[in-house]
Amino acid sequence: MRSYPRHYIGGQWVESEGGKSHDVINPATEEPCTTITLGTEADVDKAVAAARTAFESWSRTSVEERIAVIERILAEYKARAGDMAEAISLEMGAPIALAKTAQVGSGIGHFMAAIKALQDFAFEEQIGNSLVVHEPIGVVGMITPWNWPLNQIVSKVAPALAAGCTMILKPSEEAPSCAAIFAEVLDKAGVPAGVFNLVNGDGPGVGTALSKHKGVDMVSFTGSTRAGVLVAKNAADTVKRVHQELGGKSPSLLLQGGDAAQAVQRTLGSVLMNSGQSCIAPTRLLVPKDKAAEVATLAAQVMQATQAGDPAEDGRHIGPLVNKAQWDKVQGLIAKGMEEGAKLEAGGPGRPDGLETGYFVKPTLFSHVTNEMTIAREEIFGPVVTIIPYEDEEDAVRIANDTDYGLSAVVFGDAEAVNRVAPRLRAGMVYVNGGQPNPELPFGGYKQSGNGREHGKFGLAEYLEVKSLVGALA
């Protein structure tokens, strides 16, 4: 069994001050696979002190020096890619093929995007006889989730390093091993002591301590909207910057004239890829009323053909959900959909046939869904898709925007229709005919999906303060 009992603070692996042991459960076997130590407020104090000390010198490094460090990290990251993929697959259940490609590979893209952003960013701007400069904000507390663990870690660490900030990372206690390996990567790459610190822990413990700490200048959080609200409240007393990437309930709109087969394949593929455990998963498939039956038939075929299986084995199957609490939640929502009158087209309650152990969920499809149903309102975070019929284009836009969230949306149709509809969608990202993510594009949402943006130059800007040097050039 893996064991990471120490925290990485000030360039050293150190014992926790009063922490307690925590078992990480393999979601495919329901057995412990890793032990870590949940940190304490004292551990956070030590990490913040190390980060504040390191900030004095790291914040004054040149762009060229920071690029050189990130390039060394990238080389070491690639060398440990297999180890990190194995850890992700073991602890959160991503199939190993997905862990090796999208899960670990996304971090490579974010490091490269951070290097490009740093090379291109204008840190000074002349306005009249004055100068406007961008400076690192300071010490950053980072709280990251389990569903795309390395993607979210690198989405924060890469731009923070590029900006000249120092940081304390609290990864999810559900998938901590890849973060520990990541700390080893940064250590071997020669990141100066105290610039990057890792404190394992849970939200009520380490997460709260980071959010409240007066020595932390900014907290960047990715996770549920409920937890994000708590982070913001905890941070309010010290008026620190709060950056949040929260929940989603993304619509996928098939417009009249759009390719129904393409919409089904790409929408369901996006949902199923990580067993539905993606904040941008387009789980509400909106279709013209006269196409609803056709789409339901096509989508049911995809769901029924999707297999669930051992994440350690190669293949195109999906893995389990991360833990029992998430499995219970998804099972409850599937039951709620049936209770509220949605038509079950595929899947349903319980585990897939042949799987008696593990937090596996049947790929589930509902049709005849209204946007008022619970399964259309709540973020399910499982392989569950709802088909919602609409009357006309105005109705489609209304339904798409009728949500507390606004992270992303997908639109399928011809250029004229897409150009008419996409600007009206209240979402931070709109994928046209299924489009692919790009690590240089801004990632973030409207409404209760959070505030601020990650990736590329937009992510870099989040970690910078703006200062006016009035009359500096007089």
N, C-alpha and C positions, 0 to 999 in steps of 0.2 A: 504494500500500500504506500502511496506517495505521502510525504510528510514535509510540510513547510512551517515549522514552529516559530520561526523568527521573522521579524520585520526588517526591511532594508531602510536604514536611517543614517544619514551623514556618510554615505559611502561604505557602510558596514552592515553585516547581518547581525542584528542584536536581539536579545531576549526581550520578551514583553514584560512590562511592569504591571503585574496583576491580571494579565489576560487569562482566558480559559480556552481549553481545547475544544475544537469543533470538527465533527465528521462531515465530510462532503459525500453525498450519496450519488452513486452511479444510477441515473434514471432508467437505464435499460435492465439492470439487475436488481435494483432496490437495495443494494448492499454498499457499505462504506468503501470509498476508493481513495480518499485523501484526508489527511488531517491538517488543520491549520490552527493558529491561535488567534482568537478574536481579541483585538487590541482594546486599549483603554484610553481614557482621557489623558493619562500620563504619557502614554506612547505618542499621542497626537501632539502634546506639548513639546516633546523631544523632537519630533519631526518638524514642527513649525520652527523651532529654534534653529535647527540645522538649515532649513530652507531660507530663513531670514539672513543667516550668516552668509550663505552662499550667494544670495541675491546681490550683495554689495559688489562682487567681482563679476558674476555672470551677466548682470544687467549692463555692464560696460564693455562686454566683448563686441567685436566687430561683426558685421554681417558675414564676412568671409570666415571668421572663426566658427561661427555658429553653423554655417553650411558644412564646414569640414567635420564637425562633430556629428551632425545628422547623417552625413554620408557614411561615416564609420558605423553609426548605429544601424543604418540600412544594410550594410554588408553583414554585420553580425546577426541581424534579424533574419536575413535570408538563410544564413548558416544553421539557425535553430528553428527554421520553419516547420520541419517535421515533428520536432518535440512539442511545439506549441499546438499544432494541429491534433496530435494524439491527446494532449491534455484537454482540449476543447471537446473533442468527441467523447471522451471518457466522462467528463463532468457535467456537460449540459446536453449531450445526446445528439449533436449534429452528426450525420453520417460522415465517415472519414473522408470521403471524396469531397464533400462540401467543405469540411474543415480545412482540407489542404488547399482548396482553390479560393472560394469566396471569403471564408472566415479569416484565414491567415493572409491571403492575397490582398485583401482590402487594406491591410496595414501598409503594405508596400506602396500601394497607390497614394495613400495619405502622406507618407514620408516624401515621396517624389513631388507631390503637389505642394507640400510645405517648402521644399527647397526652391521650387519655381516661384512661389509667392514671395519668398524672402529675397530672391534675386531681383524681382520686378517691383517690389513695394517701394513707394515714395515716402520715406521716413521724414522728409522735410519739404515744406512748401512755403514759398515766399508770397506774402500778400502785402503790397505796398512796401513800407520800410520795416515790416515785421516778419517774423518767422513762426510758422506753425510746425511743431515737431510731434512725433509719435514716440512714446516711451513705454517700456514694459510696466504692466500694472502692479507687479509685485509677486507675492506668494499666492499660489492658486491651490485650492482644495478641489480635488477631482473625485467624483463619485460615479462609478460606471456600472452597467447592468450585466446580466449573464447571457442575454440572448445572442448578441454579437460582441463577445467580450473584447477581442483584440481590435476590432473595428472602432469601437467606442473609446478604448484606451488610446489608440494612436491618433484618433480624431482630435483628442485633447492635448496629448503630450507633444505631438509634432509641432503644432502652431505655438504652443506655450514656450517650447524650447527656442523656436525661431524668433519669437518676440523678445526673448531675454528674460523670461520669467523663471522662477523656481516653483517646485510643486510637491504636493503630497497626494498620492493616489490611494483611494480606497476602492479596490475592485469588489465585485460581488462575491460574497461568501459561498455562492452556489457554483462558481467557476473560477477559483482563485489561482490554479496552477499556472495557467498561461501568463498571468500577471507576474508571478514569481520568476518564471523563465524570462519574461520581458525585462525584469529588473536585472537579471544576470546578463542579458544582452547589453543593456546600457552601461553596466559596470565594466564589462569587457571592452566596450567601445571607448572607454575613458571619459565618460561624462563626469565632470568634477563633483567631488563629494558634496552632498547637500542639495544639488540642483534637482535631482529626482529622488523622492522618498516614497516608500511603499509601506502602508500600515493596513494589514488585514483587519476586518471587523464587520460588524453588522450596521444597519442603518441607525437604530436607536443608540448605539454606542459610539463608534468612530464617526459615522456619518453626521450625527448631531454635534459631536465635539468639533468637527471641522467646520460645520456651517456656522456655529456660534463663535468660533475662536477669533479674538480681536487681532491676532497676528496673521490672519488669513485675509488677503485683500479682495479675493474673488473666489466664488465657488461655481464650478461647472458641473452640472448634474444631468445625467440621462437616466430615465426610468419612468415609472408611472406618474400620471398627473397627481394622484393622491399624495405620493411621496414628495413630488416636486413642490407642492404647496407647503408641506412641512419644512422642507429645506429653505424656502423663501421666508417663512415665518421665523425660523431659527436665525437666519442671516440678517433679519431686519434691524435688530438692535445695534448692530455694528455698521449698518449702511454699506455693506460690501456689495460689489457687483455680483449679480446672480444670473448665470447663463443656464438655460434649461431646454432640453429636448425631451418632450414628454410623450403622451399617448397619441393614438390615432384611430380613426375609423374611416379609412380612405374609401372613396367611391371609385368605381371603374365604370365609365359611361360608354355604352355602345350606342352611337348616334345612328339615326336613320341613314341607310346607305353604307354603314360601316360593315367590316368583315366579321361576321358572327363567330366563325371558327377561330379566327385570329384572336378576337377578344377573349373567347373562352380559354384558349390555350395559354395565352400570356397572363391573363388575370389569375387563373388557377395555378399556373406555374409559379407566379410570384408569391402566392399564399402558401403553397405546399412546400416550397424550397426549404424553409427552416421550420417545418411543421406548424406554420402559422404564427411563429414567434418572432415577428418583425413588426416594428411600429408603423412601417409604411405599407403593410400588406393590404391590398385592395379587396377587402372582404365583402364590400357591398357592390354587387354587380347590377347596375341599372340598365334595363333594356326596354326598347319600345314594346308596348303592350302586345302588339301583333307578332312580336318575335319571341315572346316569353316561353312558349312551349318548345320551340325549336332550340333555344338556348339551354333550357332545362335538360333536354335530351342529350345535347352535346356535352354539357357540363357533367351530367351524371355518368356518362361513359368515361370521362377523364377521372373522376373520383373513384369509380369502381375499379379502374385499371391501376390505381396507385396502391402500391404495397408498402406496408410498414415492416421494419425489421431491425436487426442488430446494427447499431451505428458503427461498430468496429469492422463490419464487412463492406467491401466495395460493392457498388451497385447504385441504382437510381431510386431506391426506396427512401421513405422518410423515417426519421427517428422518433423517439419518445418526446413527450413534454419534459420540462426540466425537473419537476418534483411533484409530489402527491398533492400539495395544495393547489397547484396549477391544474392538475388532472381533475381534481374534484370540482374546481371552478368551471372548467370547460364542460364537464359532464352535466353540471347543474344548468348551464346555459343551453345545452342541447335539449335537455328535458323541458326547459322553459319555452323554447321555440315550438316544440310539439304541443305543449299545453296551450300556448297562445294562438294556435291554429295555422302555423306555417306547415307546408307540405314537405315531408321528408322524402327527398329524391334519391339520396345515397347516404350510406353510413348510418349514424345513429348512436345510441348509448353503448357503453361498454368498450372493451378492447377488441381489436381486430381478431378474427378467427385465428387460432393457433398460437396466440400470444397470451399466456396466462400471467406472466410476470413483466413488470416494467410499466412505465406511465405512457403507454401507447394509446392513441385515439384514432378511431376510424375516420378517414377523410369524409367529411359530412357536408351535404348540400341541402339547402332549403329553397323551395320556390314558394310563390304566393305569399311573399313577405311584404308587409307594409313598414314604412319607416318609423312607425310608432312602436313596433314590437321591440322587446328587450334585446333580441339578438341583432337588431339593426341599430341599437343605440349604444350598447356597451362594447368596449374593446374585449374581444374574446381571447385572443392570443393563443389560438389553436387552429387546426386545419379545418375550419368551418367557413363556408361561403353562403351568402344569402342572395337570392335573385329577387330584385325589386322591379316590378313593371312601372313604366311611366306613360303618361298620355301624350305629351308632346315635348318639344325642346324646353319650353319654359318650365314645365313640370319637372323635367330631368335636372335642370339647374337648381330649382327649388329644393328638391330632395337631396341632391349632392351637398348643398350648403346647409341643410337642416341637421346639424350635428354640433356638439360642443367642441369638436376637434377641427383641425385644419392643417394637418401635416402634409399630406400629398393627395393627389388625384390622378386618374388615368383617363384618357379620352381616345376612343377609336372612331375614326370617320375620315371623310375626305378633307382636303386642306381647307376648303371654304368653311365647312361646318366646324372643324376644330378651331380655326382662327376666330370664329364667332363665339364659341362656347368657352374655350380655355381661359380667356381673360376674366370671365365672370365667376370662376371658381375660387372660393375663399380658401386657398391652400398655398403653402409655401413652395410646393413643387408640383408641376403638372407634367406627367409623362405622356407624350404624344404617340399614339399607336404602340404603346408599351415601352418606348425609349429606355435606354440603359443609363444607370447612374454614372456620374463623372466626378472624380474626387476634386476637381477644380471648381465645381459648381456649388453655390450655397445650399446648405442642408439645414432645414428648420421649418417651423410651422407658424400658423396663425392661431389665434384663440387659445384654447386650453392645451394646445400641442406645444406650447412653450414660447420662448423669446430668445433672440439672438440667432446666429448662424454659425455652422461649422463648415470646414473644408476650404482649401485654397486660400486666396487672399481675404476672403470673408471671415474664415476662421482665425486667421492671423490678427485681423483688426479687433476681434473680441478681446484679445489679451493685451491691448495697448491703450494707454491713456493719451489724451490730446492736450498739448500745452501750447499756449501762445507766448512767444517771446516778443513783447511789444516794443517796437522801436529798436530792435536788435541790429538792424542794418542802417540805422540813421548815421 
